[in-house]
Amino acid sequence: MKYTATLLILLLLSSCQNTAQTNAKQQAIVDAKPVQVPIKNGKARAYFASGCFWCVEAIYESVKGVEESISGYSGGFTQNPDYASSNTGRTGHAEAVEIIYDPKIISFSQLVDVYFGSQNPTQVNGQGPDHGPQYRSIIFYQNDTEKKIILEKKKSLAKKLNAKIAAEVYPFLKFWKAEDYHQNYERLHPNQGYIRGVSIPRLKRFQAKFPELVKQHPHHH
């Protein structure tokens, strides 16, 4: 297909403009004031993005003090993201999990330890075999205390590994729950290829590393 030079310049400009608009929208999310989720029935909530949500949901569900872990999307600028749209990488959203936990049993600080201890903290825009901005690492904070905890842990990990830590630090704004078929995916599909090849090994590596944080009787696969 032949484009005239003028048309080509216009197309390039519009794509640059779109990128600039997208970047500005994403920046507005990063600069926003965080939303504090109130404690309900003694349970607090925390939000993390660390690659495929099937893996992350299962990891957190095996942790003491975690009542429920829900798969969804967060960190982007479009309304009502879903699996198909977030997979384009154009919504700004990443696959994320909502952790419902008892702060008397496990602290936010320990949840951040679980986060870094169950991923490759230096991998940019992905985890394991999953690549793209929808799989990037983000830790969400709801207040200054949480932000400080995240930044301090990120800094000491960077020092320890002598490497740049990939996780972005975002204010928490909104969590969009994923489609029903994504919930408890690892538990319900233990023999699915990806689950067997990627998720379960990732879960087992985490559990071997943090035996003191793992529930005595996690949900049996």
C-alpha positions as CSV (number, residue, x, y, z in Angstrom):
1,M,0.0,0.0,0.0
2,K,1.5,3.3,-1.0
3,Y,1.2,6.3,1.3
4,T,2.0,9.8,0.2
5,A,4.8,11.4,2.2
6,T,2.3,13.8,3.8
7,L,0.0,11.0,4.8
8,L,3.0,9.1,6.2
9,I,4.0,12.1,8.3
10,L,0.5,12.4,9.6
11,L,0.3,8.7,10.5
12,L,3.6,8.9,12.3
13,L,2.5,12.1,14.2
14,S,-0.8,10.5,15.2
15,S,1.0,7.4,16.5
16,C,3.5,9.6,18.4
17,Q,0.6,11.7,19.8
18,N,-1.3,8.5,20.8
19,T,1.8,7.3,22.6
20,A,2.2,10.7,24.3
21,Q,-1.4,10.7,25.4
22,T,-1.1,7.1,26.7
23,N,2.1,8.1,28.6
24,A,0.4,11.2,30.0
25,K,-2.7,9.1,31.1
26,Q,-0.3,6.5,32.8
27,Q,1.6,9.3,34.5
28,A,-1.6,10.7,35.9
29,I,-2.2,7.3,37.5
30,V,1.3,7.2,39.0
31,D,0.9,10.7,40.4
32,A,-2.6,10.2,41.8
33,K,-3.4,10.3,45.5
34,P,-3.9,6.7,46.7
35,V,-7.2,5.3,47.8
36,Q,-7.3,3.8,51.3
37,V,-9.4,0.6,51.5
38,P,-11.1,0.5,54.9
39,I,-10.6,-2.5,57.2
40,K,-13.7,-4.7,57.1
41,N,-14.5,-7.4,59.6
42,G,-10.9,-7.1,60.8
43,K,-9.6,-7.8,57.4
44,A,-7.3,-5.4,55.4
45,R,-6.6,-5.5,51.6
46,A,-3.4,-5.3,49.6
47,Y,-2.7,-5.2,45.9
48,F,0.2,-6.6,43.9
49,A,1.1,-7.3,40.2
50,S,3.7,-9.9,39.7
51,G,3.2,-11.7,36.3
52,C,0.5,-14.2,35.6
53,F,-2.2,-13.7,38.3
54,W,-2.9,-17.5,38.4
55,C,0.5,-18.0,40.0
56,V,0.4,-15.0,42.3
57,E,-3.1,-15.8,43.6
58,A,-2.1,-19.3,44.6
59,I,1.1,-18.1,46.3
60,Y,-0.8,-15.7,48.5
61,E,-3.5,-18.1,49.3
62,S,-0.9,-20.4,50.8
63,V,0.2,-17.7,53.2
64,K,-0.9,-17.6,56.9
65,G,-3.3,-14.8,57.7
66,V,-4.5,-14.5,54.0
67,E,-8.2,-15.2,53.8
68,E,-8.7,-14.8,50.1
69,S,-6.7,-13.9,47.0
70,I,-8.6,-12.5,44.0
71,S,-7.3,-12.2,40.4
72,G,-7.9,-9.0,38.5
73,Y,-6.5,-5.9,36.8
74,S,-5.0,-2.7,38.2
75,G,-2.6,0.1,37.5
76,G,-4.1,1.3,34.2
77,F,-6.2,4.1,32.9
78,T,-9.1,2.4,31.0
79,Q,-12.4,1.5,32.6
80,N,-13.6,-2.1,33.0
81,P,-10.5,-3.8,31.6
82,D,-10.9,-7.5,30.7
83,Y,-8.5,-10.3,29.8
84,A,-8.6,-9.6,26.1
85,S,-8.0,-5.8,26.4
86,S,-5.4,-6.0,29.1
87,N,-3.5,-8.6,27.0
88,T,-3.0,-5.9,24.3
89,G,-0.8,-4.0,26.8
90,R,-2.7,-0.8,25.8
91,T,-4.8,-0.3,28.8
92,G,-2.0,0.4,31.2
93,H,-3.4,-2.3,33.5
94,A,-1.4,-5.3,34.7
95,E,-2.6,-8.6,35.9
96,A,-2.9,-8.1,39.6
97,V,-4.3,-9.7,42.8
98,E,-6.3,-8.4,45.7
99,I,-5.2,-10.0,49.0
100,I,-7.7,-10.0,51.8
101,Y,-5.7,-10.6,55.0
102,D,-5.8,-10.4,58.8
103,P,-3.2,-7.7,59.9
104,K,-3.1,-9.3,63.3
105,I,-1.6,-12.5,61.8
106,I,0.4,-11.1,58.8
107,S,1.7,-7.6,58.2
108,F,1.7,-5.6,55.0
109,S,5.5,-5.6,55.4
110,Q,5.5,-9.5,55.3
111,L,3.2,-9.5,52.3
112,V,5.9,-7.4,50.5
113,D,8.5,-9.9,51.5
114,V,6.3,-12.7,50.0
115,Y,6.0,-10.6,46.9
116,F,9.8,-10.2,46.3
117,G,10.5,-13.7,47.5
118,S,8.2,-15.3,45.0
119,Q,9.3,-13.6,41.8
120,N,12.3,-12.7,39.8
121,P,12.7,-9.1,41.1
122,T,14.9,-7.9,38.3
123,Q,12.8,-9.1,35.3
124,V,11.3,-6.1,33.5
125,N,7.8,-6.2,31.9
126,G,7.2,-9.8,32.7
127,Q,7.7,-12.8,35.0
128,G,9.1,-16.1,33.7
129,P,7.8,-17.0,30.3
130,D,5.2,-14.2,30.3
131,H,6.3,-10.9,28.7
132,G,4.6,-7.6,28.1
133,P,3.4,-4.6,30.2
134,Q,0.3,-6.5,31.3
135,Y,2.7,-8.8,33.2
136,R,4.9,-6.1,34.7
137,S,5.6,-5.9,38.4
138,I,3.8,-3.3,40.5
139,I,3.3,-2.9,44.2
140,F,0.4,-0.7,45.2
141,Y,0.4,1.5,48.3
142,Q,-2.7,2.9,50.0
143,N,-0.9,5.4,52.3
144,D,2.5,6.9,53.1
145,T,3.4,4.1,55.6
146,E,2.9,1.4,53.0
147,K,4.8,3.5,50.4
148,K,7.8,3.8,52.8
149,I,7.8,0.1,53.5
150,I,7.8,-0.7,49.8
151,L,10.6,1.8,48.9
152,E,12.8,0.7,51.8
153,K,12.5,-3.0,50.9
154,K,13.1,-2.3,47.2
155,K,16.2,-0.3,48.1
156,S,17.7,-2.9,50.4
157,L,16.9,-5.7,47.8
158,A,18.7,-3.6,45.1
159,K,21.7,-3.3,47.3
160,K,21.7,-7.0,48.2
161,L,21.4,-8.2,44.5
162,N,23.4,-5.3,43.2
163,A,20.8,-4.9,40.5
164,K,17.9,-2.7,39.5
165,I,14.6,-3.9,41.0
166,A,11.9,-3.9,38.3
167,A,8.8,-3.4,40.5
168,E,7.0,-0.1,40.0
169,V,5.4,1.6,43.0
170,Y,1.9,2.9,42.3
171,P,-0.8,4.5,44.4
172,F,-3.7,2.1,44.7
173,L,-6.8,3.5,42.9
174,K,-9.1,0.7,41.8
175,F,-9.0,-3.0,41.4
176,W,-11.1,-4.7,38.7
177,K,-12.0,-8.3,39.4
178,A,-11.1,-10.7,36.5
179,E,-13.6,-13.0,34.8
180,D,-14.8,-15.9,36.9
181,Y,-12.9,-18.5,35.0
182,H,-9.6,-17.0,36.2
183,Q,-10.4,-17.3,39.9
184,N,-8.7,-20.1,41.8
185,Y,-7.4,-21.2,38.4
186,E,-4.4,-23.1,39.7
187,R,-6.4,-25.0,42.4
188,L,-9.1,-26.0,39.9
189,H,-6.8,-26.9,37.0
190,P,-3.8,-28.6,38.6
191,N,-3.0,-30.6,35.4
192,Q,-3.2,-27.8,32.9
193,G,0.2,-27.5,31.1
194,Y,1.1,-23.9,32.2
195,I,0.0,-24.6,35.7
196,R,2.2,-27.7,35.9
197,G,5.1,-26.2,34.1
198,V,5.2,-22.7,35.5
199,S,2.7,-22.0,38.3
200,I,3.2,-25.0,40.6
201,P,7.0,-24.9,40.5
202,R,6.8,-21.2,41.3
203,L,4.5,-21.9,44.2
204,K,6.8,-24.7,45.5
205,R,9.9,-22.5,45.3
206,F,8.2,-19.9,47.3
207,Q,6.9,-22.4,50.0
208,A,10.4,-23.9,50.3
209,K,11.8,-20.4,50.9
210,F,9.3,-19.2,53.4
211,P,8.2,-22.3,55.4
212,E,7.3,-20.1,58.4
213,L,4.8,-18.1,56.4
214,V,3.0,-21.1,54.8
215,K,-0.3,-22.3,56.2
216,Q,0.0,-25.8,57.8
217,H,-2.9,-27.1,55.8
218,P,-3.1,-25.1,52.6
219,H,-5.9,-26.0,50.1
220,H,-4.9,-29.4,48.6
221,H,-4.4,-29.5,44.9
